[in-house]
Amino acid sequence: MAIEVGTKLEGKVTGITHFGAFVDLSGGVTGLVHISEIADNYVKDVNDHLKINDVVTVKVINVDKDGKIGLSIKQTVDKPPEAARPPRSPRPERSGSTGGSTGGREGGERFSGGREGGGGGGSYNRERGGRSFKPAVKATFEDKVSRFLKDSEERASSIKKNTESKRGGRGAKRM
């Protein structure tokens, strides 16, 4: 009997490994059910789901040129299409008010990059030198580039000043 992709067959579990289980199909042909194809949920140990000599229904999912047969147990269970995955609800829009889930930043302003003005963990703190709040206005490309250059120059000068003091820069003697 020729084994074709997509056919469902009965087989007997002949071996269990940490990566899956070997199933003996009709005619002495053996295929592998990978651990990811045993159940819909997470499978930590194959022995929790299968035992040697268990009779299982498997679906042929691939046949390699060298004779290796890939099998699946979880694909034999026909699921209704709507039960496959519930539709995701859209994310709620963030308002321009302070607080909420904006991480303490005003108006939902986001920033990327390192620590700003010594603030811990990316939190926004105006007293410690955080950015001033600017209302969301459609900025042009040139505005964005000039703001980026200004911010990067400030960061570079701050880093340079901090590393010079640690190295004993500007003529300080080393011991």
N, C-alpha and C positions, 0 to 999 in steps of 0.2 A: 504494500500500500504506500503510495507516494504521500509525503507530508507536505501540505501546502499552507502558506501563510493565511491566517484568518479562520482555520478550521478548529473546532472544539473537539477535544479528545479526552478519554478517561485514561488515567495513568496511576502508577503506584510509586510512592516516594521510596527511593532506594538509598539515598544518601543525603546527609545534611551537613553543610559547611557554614562558616561565619558569613559568607556572602550570598547564600541561597540554598536551594535544594535540588537534587537531581531526581528526575521523574522518568521511570521506565514506561515508554509508550508501547503500543502493539508491535510485535515483530522484533523485539530486542533493541529497539532504537531508544536512546536516552537523550533527554533534553534538560536544560537548566532553567529553573524559575529563580530569577534574581531576587534578592531580598526586597527590592523596591517594587516588585510585581506580586508580592504575596498578599498584601492587604491594602485597603485604602488609607488606613491610619499608619502612623510611624511604627516600624517593626525594629525593635532593638535586638531581639534574639529570635532566630528562626525557630528554635525549639519551643517557643511559646505558642506558635501557630501550627506547626507540623510535626509529625512523628514518623519514624521509619515504618513502612508498610501501610501508611494511610493511602486510601484511594481518593484521588482528587480529580476534578474536571479542570483542564487547562486549555488555554487558547494559544495557538502557534502565532508568535508575533514576528519572528524572523528565522530564516534558514540561511546560514552562511555557506560560501562556496566550499569550505573545508569540512562541511557536514555538521557543524555546531547548530543546535536548535535552541532558540530562545522561546521560553514559555511564560505565560502569565496566568495567575489564578484570579487576580482582581478584575481582569477584563472579561472574565466569563460571566460575571454578574451584570445583567442588563439593568442599567439605571435609567429612570425617566429623564429626559433632557433638562427639565427645569430643576431637578434635584441635584444636578451636577455641581452647580455653584450658584448661590443666591446673588442677585444683582447688587452691585455696590451703590450705596447712596452717595450723592455728591457732597463734597465737603462744604460746610457752612462758610459763608463769606465773613471775613473779619471786618469789624467796624473800626472807625477811626478813633474810638474812645480809648482812654487810658485803662490799663488793667487787663482783666480777662486772660486769655491764653497767649498774650503777645510777649511773654517772658520779661515783663517789666519795662519794655521799651514803649515809648509813646507812639500812638497811632499805628501800631503794627509794623513799625519800621524794622527792616531786617538789615543786618550787616554781616559780611563774611570777613574772614581773616582772623588775625591774632587778637590778643587782648588789646583793648582800647583804653588808653590812659590808665593802665594799671588795674582795671576792673577785673574781678575774678571770674573766670569761666565764661567770658563773653557776655556778662550781664551789663545792662546799661546803667550808668551812674553819672549823672550830670556833674555832681560835685567833684568827681575824680577826673574830669577832663573828657567826658564822653562827647559825642557829636551833638550839636544843637539840633533841635527838631525843626525840620522844614516840611511844610505841607507837600503832599504828593502832587507835583506838577510835571507835565510831560516835558522832560529835559531833552535837549538836542544832543546829538553825538558829541559835538564840541564841548558842551557843558559837562558831559560825563567824563570826557578825557581830561579836561582841565581839573575837575574835582579829584579824579584818580591821581593825577600828577601831584597835586597839592598834598593829598593824603599820604602818598608814598614818600614824598620829600620829608614830610613831618616825621614819619616813622623811621626813615633812614637816619635823619639827624638825631632822633631820640636814641636809636640803637648805637650810633657812633659815639654819642656823649656817654652812654652807659658803659660801653666797652673801653673807652679811653680812661675812665676813672678806675676801672677794675685793673687795667694794665699799668696804671701809674703813668699815663701819658703826659705830654708837655714837660718833659725834662725831669720828671721825678726819678730818684735813684732807686735801683733795684737792689735787693739784698742777696 
